[in-house]
């Protein structure tokens, strides 16, 4: 029986976004495969996390593309982005806690590309006068990542309704980022 690697990754992502400390045995069970089969695809937890990182980056890139960050007012583009990225927010929250992804020379260049695209959106908002200029675009990007992760955790734990995810993140971020006249 052929194993669908993408299905295994998605099962792992679903489990690890709920239980970041799940073992490889837990991941194999969640994917409906044996531990040996899981190890044929991913040599260990680090390899699995690296594969999940690539999946997360790809999903964020797709969300950015769908959000059309260069179209219309920057605030509207940000709203579209948060709405588009919501399905991947749990995976981003998990990846956000995996420090080894952001250390050393093995850092995936995909993060830098995402950061550059998000920073460009915030810079565009500053240049158009929508966003305050005393907060750097890099800081606003980091704040967005943090809010996405926090929102995903709050939804997963039932403290926030899934339908409120986009509104709550955007309103908090823009409430602190909008220029006041």
N, C-alpha and C positions, 0 to 999 in steps of 0.2 A: 504494500500500500504506500503510495507516494504521500509525502507530508507536504502540505502547503506552508511554506516558510512564512508567508505574509500572515496567514491565519494564526500560526504559532506566535508571531510577534504581536499581533493584535490581542491575542489571549493573554500574553505576558504583560502587555501594556495595561489591559483592563484590570488584571490582578494587582500589579505593582502600583498602580495609581490608587488602589484601595488599601493595599498592605505593602508598603515599601520594603519591609523586612522579609517578605516571602522568600522561601528557599527555592532552589532549582527543582526540588521534588514537587513543591507546590505549583511552580510554573508548569512543569510537565503534566501534572494532574489537570490543571486548568485548561491546558491545550488538548487534553485527551490523548496524550502520547506517553511513552515510557521515558524515564530519565535518560536511558541510553540513546534513544532517538533524539531527545533534546540536545544531548552532548554531541551528537554527530553534526548538528547544525550550529551549535554555539558551544565552544570549548569550555566555557565557564561563565560565571555571572558577569565578569567584565566584558566578555565578548557579546553577551546578550544585551548588556546596558549600552554598549557601543552601537549595536544594531538598532536598539530603540532610539538612540540619539539620532541616527540617520533618518529613521522614520519620523521622529518629531520635527527635525529640521525640514524635511520634505513637506510635511503637513503644514508647517508654518509658512513656507514659501508658497504653497498652493493657496493658503488663506490670504496671504498678502496679494497674490495675483488676482484672486477673486474680489478682493476689497477695492481694487483700483485706487491705490493710494495717491495717484497724481491727479485724480478727477475731482472737481468741485472743491468746496471748502475743506480744509484740513480736518476740522472737527467732524464733518460728515464722513470723511474717509476713515477716521479713527473709529467711529461708531460701526462702520461696515467691517473694519478689521476685527474688532472684538467679537462681533456677531459671527464672522467667518471662522475665527480661530477657536471659538468655544468648544467644538467637539474634540479638539486636541489639547485643551487646557489641562486636563488631568494628567496627560502624558508630560506636558511641560512642567507641571508641578512636581512630578516625580523626578524628571531630569534636573530641575532646579536644585534638588537636594543632593545630587550625585556630584560631589566636589571633584572627583577624579576627572570629570569631563572638562573642567575648566582650569586644569593645572598642567604645566609643563608643555613640552613640545608636541604632545599628541592631541592638542586641542583641535577639534574639527573646525575647519575654515568656514563651514556653513554658518556657525554662530556669528562670525565677523560679518558675513554677507547679510544675515538677518539684521544684525545691529545697524549696519550701514543703511539698509532700507528703512528701518524704523526711525533712525535718527534723521534721515532725509525728510520723512513725513513731519516730524516735529519741527525741524528747521523751516520747512515750507510754511507751517502754521505760524511760526514766529515772524517770518518775512512778510506774511500777509497781514500781520497785526492781530491775528486770532489768539495766539498763545503768548504768554508773558515771556519776556526776554531775559529775566534774571535767573531762570532755571535753564541749565544747558540741555540741548537735545539728547545728549548721552544720559543725563540723569533722568529725563522724562522716559527714555527707553527702558532704563533699569526699573523705574517705578511701574511702568506698564507690565513688565515681566513679573514683578512682585505681586501686583494686583491680579494678574491672570492666575498665578499659582494660588494665591489666597482665596480667590473666588472659586476655583476648582475644588479646593479643600472644603470650603464652606458648603458648597452644593453637595459634595460627596457625603458630608456628615449631616446633611439635612438641616443645617442652620440657615440656609438661603435657598429659596425656590429657584429651580433651574431657569424658569422664565424671567427671573430678575437679574440673571448673571450679567448680561450685556449692559443693561441700564445702570446697575449699581457700579460697575467698574468704570464705565465712561463718565458717569456723573461725578464720581469721586475724583478721577484723574482730571477731567476738564474743570471741575470746580476749583482745583488748585492750579490749573495751567492757563485758564483764560485770563487775558489781560483785562484789568479793570480800568475804566476811564475815569 
